[in-house]
Amino acid sequence: MTKADQSFEGDVPEVAAHGKKTAVTPDIQKHGGETLHEVVAALGCSELQFREIVERSTDVVLIHSEGRIVYANPAAAWVFGAASAMFMLGRVPMTLVHPSDQAAARERILRATTTNAAVEPQEVRCVRDDRSDLRMENIALPMTSEGRPSIVVVGREITARRQDRRLSENSA
């Protein structure tokens, strides 16, 4: 008997995709001639490669769940002035949003979670750790992180771009 023909012992693993869980059972262990173990190993490599891309990205990537930040990449720490991404974990995400934009940010989070769809890019006023303002353009995407509903926010600081545009408009 090959590994692909063996049944799983204990809990049946589940794969989450697009908000739905699918049990991985022995009858679907083959995929394109590969065993489930080979597919899982390849996915693990893909996950590591994806994590490296996110970690090296110059765009801010935050994941928040149940009202707390559970992931922040180094770019997020740099943009918001945190000592490191680790120091952003556990924070309330709304503390990063300027008070006058918090209602709109809450509405976007609610829309993303209730529709289970990404919300359009939007400009948001934010606040750094030193309390200075910055402008971000970001999108929010619903996902599941460690079995919990979560929101991924991907954004780019646009403060300098806005200032350049204002200077161009004033000099014209």
Rosetta blueprint (number, residue, H / E / L):
1 M L
2 T L
3 K H
4 A H
5 D H
6 Q L
7 S L
8 F L
9 E L
10 G L
11 D L
12 V L
13 P L
14 E E
15 V E
16 A E
17 A E
18 H L
19 G L
20 K E
21 K E
22 T E
23 A E
24 V L
25 T L
26 P H
27 D H
28 I H
29 Q L
30 K L
31 H E
32 G L
33 G L
34 E E
35 T L
36 L H
37 H H
38 E H
39 V H
40 V H
41 A H
42 A H
43 L H
44 G H
45 C H
46 S H
47 E H
48 L H
49 Q H
50 F H
51 R H
52 E H
53 I H
54 V H
55 E H
56 R H
57 S L
58 T L
59 D L
60 V E
61 V E
62 L E
63 I E
64 H E
65 S E
66 E L
67 G L
68 R E
69 I E
70 V E
71 Y E
72 A E
73 N L
74 P H
75 A H
76 A H
77 A H
78 W H
79 V H
80 F H
81 G L
82 A L
83 A L
84 S L
85 A H
86 M H
87 F H
88 M H
89 L L
90 G L
91 R L
92 V L
93 P H
94 M H
95 T H
96 L H
97 V E
98 H L
99 P H
100 S H
101 D H
102 Q H
103 A H
104 A H
105 A H
106 R H
107 E H
108 R H
109 I H
110 L H
111 R H
112 A H
113 T H
114 T H
115 T H
116 N L
117 A L
118 A L
119 V E
120 E E
121 P E
122 Q E
123 E E
124 V E
125 R E
126 C E
127 V E
128 R L
129 D L
130 D L
131 R L
132 S L
133 D E
134 L E
135 R E
136 M E
137 E E
138 N E
139 I E
140 A E
141 L E
142 P E
143 M E
144 T E
145 S E
146 E L
147 G L
148 R E
149 P E
150 S E
151 I E
152 V E
153 V E
154 V E
155 G E
156 R E
157 E E
158 I L
159 T H
160 A H
161 R H
162 R H
163 Q H
164 D H
165 R H
166 R H
167 L H
168 S H
169 E H
170 N H
171 S H
172 A L
